């Protein structure tokens, strides 16, 4: 009779791991999230002297959550690149730190404003100017999204692209 009780814990460990470790299930659900770069909205504000000029870029990230888990995006940090036919231009850093709910079985949007220095603007000016004037280019976003599900934190790598301009 004593030996029968030995098998119960072994059975729980081998068959019930997923139920005993909910973080593992949330990690699997987090991998199903699809992040897209829905819109890139550049705006140019030319001033004189030129050092006072600013370019603003609003990125709208889309997050599709096909799971039944409610995630909260707590922060994002990454870089935005603009690839033209000849070069890859690092445009600047992207970050947000406000909480955004990612609705279960739904789609959410996260607007993110880009900030960068005059030096970054100067280095990428040709590519950015082409994108503003609707020539072909590819915006690429790479970074890390911090998520929470029921208080358990996760980090999700993000890579999204958006082609703009005239298509061949």
C-alpha positions as CSV (number, residue, x, y, z in Angstrom):
1,X,0.0,0.0,0.0
2,X,2.9,2.4,0.7
3,X,4.3,2.0,-2.8
4,X,1.1,3.2,-4.4
5,X,1.6,6.7,-2.9
6,X,5.1,6.9,-4.5
7,X,3.6,6.8,-8.0
8,X,1.2,9.7,-7.5
9,X,3.9,12.5,-7.2
10,X,5.8,10.9,-10.1
11,X,2.6,10.9,-12.2
12,X,1.9,14.6,-11.3
13,X,5.5,15.6,-12.3
14,X,5.5,13.9,-15.6
15,X,2.0,14.7,-16.8
16,X,1.1,18.0,-15.1
17,X,4.2,20.1,-15.8
18,X,2.4,22.6,-18.0
19,X,-0.3,23.1,-15.4
20,X,2.2,23.5,-12.6
21,X,4.3,26.0,-14.6
22,X,1.9,28.6,-16.1
23,X,4.9,30.8,-17.1
24,X,5.8,28.2,-19.7
25,X,2.3,28.4,-21.3
26,X,2.4,32.2,-21.3
27,X,5.8,32.1,-23.0
28,X,4.4,29.8,-25.7
29,X,1.4,32.2,-26.1
30,X,3.7,35.2,-26.3
31,X,5.6,33.6,-29.2
32,X,2.3,33.6,-31.2
33,X,2.0,37.4,-31.0
34,X,2.5,39.0,-34.4
35,X,4.0,42.5,-34.4
36,X,3.8,44.6,-37.6
37,X,4.9,48.0,-38.6
38,X,1.5,49.3,-39.8
39,X,2.4,52.9,-40.6
40,X,5.4,55.2,-40.8
41,X,4.4,58.8,-40.8
42,X,7.5,61.1,-41.3
43,X,7.1,64.9,-41.1
44,X,9.7,67.5,-41.9
45,X,10.1,70.8,-40.1
46,X,12.8,72.8,-41.9
47,X,14.2,75.7,-39.9
48,X,17.2,78.1,-40.3
49,X,19.8,77.6,-39.2
50,X,19.6,74.0,-40.4
51,X,20.7,72.7,-37.0
52,X,17.3,73.7,-35.7
53,X,15.5,71.6,-38.3
54,X,13.6,68.5,-37.0
55,X,12.2,65.5,-38.5
56,X,9.5,63.6,-36.7
57,X,8.6,60.0,-37.4
58,X,5.6,58.4,-35.8
59,X,5.5,54.6,-36.0
60,X,2.3,52.7,-35.5
61,X,3.0,49.2,-34.4
62,X,0.3,46.6,-34.8
63,X,0.1,43.7,-32.4
64,X,-2.1,40.8,-33.2
65,X,-2.8,38.5,-30.3
66,X,-4.4,35.2,-31.6
67,X,-4.3,33.6,-28.1
68,X,-6.8,33.8,-25.2
69,X,-4.1,35.3,-22.9
70,X,-4.4,39.0,-22.1
71,X,-0.9,40.5,-22.4
72,X,0.2,44.0,-21.3
73,X,3.0,45.6,-23.3
74,X,5.0,47.5,-20.7
75,X,7.8,48.9,-22.8
76,X,9.6,48.7,-26.1
77,X,13.2,49.6,-27.0
78,X,14.7,49.3,-30.5
79,X,16.1,51.0,-33.5
80,X,14.5,52.0,-36.8
81,X,16.4,51.6,-40.1
82,X,15.6,52.8,-43.6
83,X,17.0,50.6,-46.3
84,X,17.2,52.1,-49.8
85,X,18.5,50.4,-53.0
86,X,22.1,50.9,-52.0
87,X,22.5,51.3,-48.2
88,X,21.1,50.6,-44.8
89,X,20.6,53.8,-42.8
90,X,20.2,53.7,-39.0
91,X,17.7,56.5,-38.4
92,X,17.3,56.5,-34.7
93,X,16.2,54.9,-31.5
94,X,12.6,54.1,-30.7
95,X,11.2,53.6,-27.2
96,X,7.9,53.7,-25.2
97,X,7.2,52.9,-21.6
98,X,3.5,53.2,-21.2
99,X,1.3,50.2,-20.7
100,X,-0.8,49.0,-23.6
101,X,-3.2,46.0,-23.4
102,X,-3.0,43.4,-26.1
103,X,-6.5,42.2,-26.4
104,X,-7.0,38.4,-26.5
105,X,-8.0,37.2,-29.9
106,X,-7.7,40.8,-31.2
107,X,-5.5,43.5,-32.6
108,X,-4.1,46.5,-30.9
109,X,-2.0,49.4,-32.1
110,X,0.9,51.1,-30.3
111,X,1.9,54.5,-31.6
112,X,5.6,55.3,-31.0
113,X,7.3,58.6,-31.7
114,X,10.9,58.5,-32.9
115,X,13.5,60.9,-31.5
116,X,17.1,61.3,-32.8
117,X,19.9,63.8,-32.9
118,X,20.9,66.2,-35.7
119,X,23.9,64.0,-36.4
120,X,21.6,61.0,-37.1
121,X,19.4,63.2,-39.3
122,X,22.4,64.4,-41.2
123,X,23.7,60.9,-41.8
124,X,20.4,59.5,-43.0
125,X,19.1,62.6,-44.8
126,X,19.3,61.2,-48.3
127,X,17.3,58.1,-47.5
128,X,14.8,59.9,-45.3
129,X,14.2,62.6,-47.9
130,X,13.6,59.9,-50.6
131,X,11.1,58.2,-48.3
132,X,9.3,61.5,-47.6
133,X,9.1,62.2,-51.3
134,X,7.5,58.7,-51.9
135,X,10.4,57.0,-53.4
136,X,10.9,53.3,-52.7
137,X,12.4,52.3,-49.4
138,X,12.0,49.8,-46.6
139,X,11.5,50.9,-43.0
140,X,12.8,48.2,-40.6
141,X,12.2,48.1,-36.9
142,X,14.3,45.8,-34.6
143,X,14.0,45.7,-30.8
144,X,12.6,44.1,-27.7
145,X,9.1,44.2,-26.4
146,X,8.6,43.8,-22.7
147,X,5.3,42.0,-21.9
148,X,3.4,40.8,-18.8
149,X,0.8,38.1,-18.4
150,X,-0.8,37.8,-15.0
151,X,2.2,39.5,-13.4
152,X,4.8,37.3,-15.2
153,X,7.3,39.3,-17.3
154,X,8.5,38.2,-20.7
155,X,10.8,39.7,-23.4
156,X,9.8,39.2,-27.0
157,X,12.3,40.1,-29.8
158,X,10.6,42.2,-32.5
159,X,11.6,42.6,-36.2
160,X,9.1,44.3,-38.5
161,X,9.3,45.9,-42.0
162,X,7.2,48.3,-44.0
163,X,7.9,49.0,-47.7
164,X,7.0,52.6,-48.8
165,X,7.0,54.6,-52.0
166,X,6.4,53.6,-55.5
167,X,6.2,49.9,-56.1
168,X,7.6,48.4,-59.3
